[in-house]
């Protein structure tokens, strides 16, 4: 995913002339001060990061399309939620973090956005991933999931993903807020930041399938994407993480899906369908987030 660099006068569609290879590099995405660029040679589609200098930048005049290959990082964990058996195993396709449901998955299985999905009852259902993901949440990371809530604006907040340690000084959670917005809680060493979408994302009543992606750029910014589009954030909960130190994040509670793990107890259960949950150990670019919309 490259490195954090300071850049001036660079935007999507600029060409950067590489000082090492004297080749032209296309800037395809910029996220804060991070630049994602791609070599124009079809045989060389690896991403390259270069410090932009004004005398090395050329403006593109031709129309640029999104037909090029999008390099997607391999997730650390990915639960397809196609499970439909008489046991409680929720398989991690990466092979490391098989989750445990609270009842047999054939009692939860339903039609999903991609194959099958799991239905959570809003009271006792959740999946224990068996892992805190402390190492992942100490650096830039991303979480993607598909959800179809039974109620778009529930009476209480409901967690899709969450854990909070016994000391209550560290936490991570993605929740469906009661007013139909999306909220992200992140706390590291007793410094707490809440990020919330400005506009309503979910309507009252039965909802359709939606993709939610949270992207955390360590010690900098939290982003929320809804159906592939980055959402505006509330002024009070604007995702600014510059006062935090991600490296101090310490977690002793495993991550739950479909509820929050609050010091070892499940709470604020989600009611509805969930499908294709992935955790990445990097900050996904906007184009990478869009690629997750493929059904």
C-alpha positions as semicolon CSV with decimal commas, in nm:
position;residue;x (nm);y (nm);z (nm)
1;X;0,000;0,000;0,000
2;X;0,298;0,232;-0,015
3;X;0,416;0,478;0,244
4;X;0,290;0,804;0,391
5;X;0,446;1,095;0,207
6;X;0,387;1,467;0,177
7;X;0,285;1,575;-0,171
8;X;0,188;1,902;-0,336
9;X;-0,028;1,977;-0,637
10;X;-0,113;1,615;-0,706
11;X;-0,458;1,484;-0,788
12;X;-0,619;1,186;-0,955
13;X;-0,531;1,192;-1,322
14;X;-0,185;1,346;-1,287
15;X;0,123;1,183;-1,429
16;X;0,436;1,163;-1,218
17;X;0,765;1,117;-1,399
18;X;0,973;0,868;-1,203
19;X;1,318;1,004;-1,117
20;X;1,453;0,649;-1,097
21;X;1,322;0,495;-1,418
22;X;1,220;0,804;-1,613
23;X;0,884;0,644;-1,677
24;X;0,543;0,802;-1,642
25;X;0,334;0,691;-1,345
26;X;-0,041;0,751;-1,331
27;X;-0,190;0,875;-1,002
28;X;-0,511;0,676;-0,958
29;X;-0,599;0,763;-0,598
30;X;-0,503;1,008;-0,325
31;X;-0,612;0,957;0,035
32;X;-0,494;1,236;0,259
33;X;-0,119;1,253;0,204
34;X;-0,101;0,895;0,075
35;X;-0,069;0,856;-0,302
36;X;-0,161;0,546;-0,497
37;X;-0,008;0,532;-0,845
38;X;0,017;0,279;-1,121
39;X;0,279;0,228;-1,393
40;X;0,142;0,283;-1,741
41;X;0,330;-0,016;-1,883
42;X;0,080;-0,304;-1,903
43;X;0,355;-0,545;-1,806
44;X;0,421;-0,352;-1,488
45;X;0,098;-0,305;-1,294
46;X;0,254;-0,287;-0,949
47;X;0,183;0,022;-0,743
48;X;0,461;0,279;-0,717
49;X;0,490;0,564;-0,469
50;X;0,688;0,875;-0,563
51;X;0,735;1,212;-0,403
52;X;0,561;1,454;-0,635
53;X;0,758;1,759;-0,751
54;X;0,596;2,035;-0,950
55;X;0,840;2,007;-1,241
56;X;0,772;1,632;-1,269
57;X;0,394;1,648;-1,298
58;X;0,202;1,647;-1,625
59;X;-0,174;1,694;-1,650
60;X;-0,367;1,423;-1,829
61;X;-0,586;1,544;-2,115
62;X;-0,736;1,211;-2,219
63;X;-1,033;1,060;-2,039
64;X;-0,926;0,806;-1,776
65;X;-1,150;0,507;-1,713
66;X;-1,149;0,248;-1,436
67;X;-1,074;-0,044;-1,666
68;X;-0,730;-0,111;-1,524
69;X;-0,669;-0,397;-1,283
70;X;-0,726;-0,303;-0,918
71;X;-0,473;-0,463;-0,688
72;X;-0,658;-0,593;-0,383
73;X;-0,469;-0,689;-0,068
74;X;-0,541;-1,029;0,083
75;X;-0,760;-0,997;0,392
76;X;-0,628;-1,110;0,727
77;X;-0,963;-1,274;0,793
78;X;-1,266;-1,328;0,572
79;X;-1,592;-1,490;0,684
80;X;-1,810;-1,564;0,380
81;X;-2,090;-1,677;0,614
82;X;-2,197;-1,950;0,373
83;X;-2,200;-2,184;0,674
84;X;-2,511;-2,406;0,687
85;X;-2,435;-2,711;0,901
86;X;-2,538;-2,870;1,228
87;X;-2,246;-2,717;1,416
88;X;-2,142;-2,370;1,530
89;X;-1,831;-2,319;1,315
90;X;-1,821;-2,001;1,104
91;X;-1,535;-2,061;0,864
92;X;-1,260;-1,807;0,805
93;X;-1,164;-1,847;0,438
94;X;-0,808;-1,743;0,527
95;X;-0,789;-2,050;0,750
96;X;-0,681;-1,890;1,077
97;X;-0,975;-1,737;1,264
98;X;-1,272;-1,972;1,245
99;X;-1,553;-1,815;1,445
100;X;-1,803;-1,973;1,683
101;X;-2,174;-1,898;1,655
102;X;-2,407;-1,933;1,955
103;X;-2,622;-2,191;1,777
104;X;-2,583;-2,422;1,480
105;X;-2,539;-2,229;1,158
106;X;-2,815;-2,422;0,979
107;X;-3,053;-2,241;1,215
108;X;-2,910;-1,904;1,107
109;X;-2,844;-1,957;0,736
110;X;-3,039;-1,751;0,480
111;X;-3,003;-1,619;0,127
112;X;-2,717;-1,369;0,111
113;X;-2,573;-1,107;-0,119
114;X;-2,312;-1,366;-0,222
115;X;-2,439;-1,719;-0,176
116;X;-2,557;-1,768;0,184
117;X;-2,559;-1,532;0,482
118;X;-2,620;-1,557;0,856
119;X;-2,929;-1,415;1,026
120;X;-2,877;-1,261;1,371
121;X;-3,181;-1,251;1,602
122;X;-3,103;-0,925;1,786
123;X;-3,099;-1,083;2,130
124;X;-2,856;-1,373;2,168
125;X;-2,687;-1,437;1,833
126;X;-2,326;-1,341;1,770
127;X;-2,007;-1,494;1,631
128;X;-1,698;-1,502;1,849
129;X;-1,397;-1,475;1,616
130;X;-1,166;-1,608;1,888
131;X;-0,915;-1,329;1,820
132;X;-0,865;-0,977;1,960
133;X;-0,701;-0,845;1,639
134;X;-0,487;-0,625;1,862
135;X;-0,194;-0,631;1,619
136;X;-0,416;-0,532;1,326
137;X;-0,587;-0,249;1,512
138;X;-0,251;-0,103;1,616
139;X;-0,185;0,003;1,257
140;X;-0,384;0,120;0,956
141;X;-0,666;-0,125;0,885
142;X;-0,998;-0,170;0,706
143;X;-1,315;-0,368;0,777
144;X;-1,576;-0,453;0,514
145;X;-1,915;-0,618;0,562
146;X;-2,253;-0,657;0,393
147;X;-2,564;-0,606;0,606
148;X;-2,941;-0,618;0,558
149;X;-3,100;-0,489;0,880
150;X;-3,451;-0,597;0,976
151;X;-3,501;-0,239;1,095
152;X;-3,305;0,049;0,944
153;X;-3,366;0,274;1,244
154;X;-3,379;0,051;1,553
155;X;-3,471;0,163;1,902
156;X;-3,114;0,116;2,025
157;X;-2,765;0,107;1,874
158;X;-2,670;-0,232;1,733
159;X;-2,315;-0,353;1,676
160;X;-2,204;-0,533;1,362
161;X;-1,849;-0,570;1,492
162;X;-1,708;-0,489;1,834
163;X;-1,482;-0,553;2,131
164;X;-1,392;-0,354;2,443
165;X;-1,132;-0,453;2,701
166;X;-1,184;-0,513;3,073
167;X;-1,019;-0,184;3,166
168;X;-1,254;0,002;2,926
169;X;-0,953;0,196;2,796
170;X;-0,942;0,030;2,453
171;X;-1,218;-0,053;2,209
172;X;-1,318;-0,091;1,847
173;X;-1,669;-0,118;1,710
174;X;-1,884;-0,051;1,404
175;X;-2,246;0,008;1,485
176;X;-2,580;0,081;1,327
177;X;-2,693;0,391;1,516
178;X;-3,060;0,414;1,617
179;X;-3,117;0,715;1,387
180;X;-3,008;0,528;1,075
181;X;-2,651;0,657;1,062
182;X;-2,325;0,460;1,093
183;X;-2,089;0,499;1,388
184;X;-1,735;0,382;1,453
185;X;-1,585;0,372;1,802
186;X;-1,210;0,353;1,849
187;X;-1,022;0,397;2,175
188;X;-0,651;0,351;2,238
189;X;-0,501;0,384;2,585
190;X;-0,796;0,586;2,720
191;X;-0,811;0,828;2,424
192;X;-1,154;0,780;2,266
193;X;-1,277;0,895;1,927
194;X;-1,619;0,841;1,775
195;X;-1,680;0,879;1,402
196;X;-2,033;0,915;1,262
197;X;-2,190;0,968;0,922
198;X;-2,355;1,306;0,868
199;X;-2,656;1,186;0,672
200;X;-2,900;0,900;0,735
201;X;-2,785;0,581;0,564
202;X;-3,067;0,344;0,660
203;X;-3,438;0,412;0,620
204;X;-3,700;0,314;0,876
205;X;-3,832;-0,038;0,828
206;X;-3,695;-0,345;0,650
207;X;-3,378;-0,258;0,461
208;X;-3,205;-0,399;0,152
209;X;-2,844;-0,517;0,129
210;X;-2,575;-0,252;0,183
211;X;-2,196;-0,264;0,195
212;X;-2,025;-0,082;0,483
213;X;-1,649;-0,029;0,484
214;X;-1,448;0,140;0,758
215;X;-1,097;0,256;0,674
216;X;-0,860;0,365;0,952
217;X;-0,539;0,550;0,866
218;X;-0,329;0,511;1,182
219;X;-0,293;0,827;1,392
220;X;-0,460;1,029;1,116
221;X;-0,818;0,967;1,003
222;X;-1,117;0,732;1,011
223;X;-1,331;0,701;0,695
224;X;-1,674;0,546;0,643
225;X;-1,790;0,414;0,305
226;X;-2,151;0,323;0,225
227;X;-2,219;0,122;-0,091
228;X;-1,881;0,219;-0,229
229;X;-1,905;0,592;-0,163
230;X;-1,717;0,780;0,107
231;X;-1,972;0,953;0,330
232;X;-1,957;1,297;0,487
233;X;-1,898;1,294;0,862
234;X;-2,055;1,497;1,139
235;X;-1,854;1,802;1,243
236;X;-1,846;1,679;1,603
237;X;-1,749;1,324;1,503
238;X;-1,530;1,396;1,201
239;X;-1,296;1,098;1,221
240;X;-0,988;1,300;1,317
241;X;-0,747;1,058;1,487
242;X;-0,444;1,285;1,501
243;X;-0,447;1,295;1,882
244;X;-0,429;0,916;1,909
245;X;-0,147;0,663;1,909
246;X;-0,266;0,342;1,747
247;X;0,043;0,156;1,868
248;X;-0,088;0,185;2,225
249;X;-0,406;-0,014;2,148
250;X;-0,420;-0,308;2,389
251;X;-0,707;-0,558;2,380
252;X;-0,784;-0,862;2,595
253;X;-1,131;-0,939;2,456
254;X;-1,203;-1,128;2,134
255;X;-1,385;-0,954;1,850
256;X;-1,754;-1,035;1,808
257;X;-1,958;-1,020;1,488
258;X;-2,325;-0,933;1,532
259;X;-2,278;-0,788;1,880
260;X;-2,023;-0,611;2,101
261;X;-1,791;-0,797;2,336
262;X;-1,804;-0,577;2,645
263;X;-1,543;-0,713;2,885
264;X;-1,643;-1,071;2,808
265;X;-2,019;-1,018;2,787
266;X;-2,223;-0,987;2,467
267;X;-2,433;-0,675;2,429
268;X;-2,615;-0,451;2,177
269;X;-2,697;-0,738;1,941
270;X;-2,761;-0,685;1,570
271;X;-3,090;-0,796;1,415
272;X;-3,077;-0,883;1,047
273;X;-2,861;-1,052;0,786
274;X;-2,482;-1,029;0,757
275;X;-2,255;-1,151;0,479
276;X;-1,892;-1,144;0,364
277;X;-1,704;-0,984;0,655
278;X;-1,339;-0,903;0,586
279;X;-1,057;-0,750;0,790
280;X;-0,754;-0,599;0,611
281;X;-0,422;-0,496;0,763
282;X;-0,403;-0,177;0,555
283;X;-0,606;0,130;0,461
284;X;-0,799;0,045;0,145
285;X;-0,803;0,307;-0,128
286;X;-1,136;0,440;-0,266
287;X;-1,095;0,230;-0,581
288;X;-1,031;-0,080;-0,373
289;X;-1,343;-0,009;-0,169
290;X;-1,544;0,022;-0,491
291;X;-1,414;-0,313;-0,607
292;X;-1,577;-0,471;-0,299
293;X;-1,920;-0,385;-0,445
294;X;-1,900;-0,670;-0,694
295;X;-2,171;-0,917;-0,597
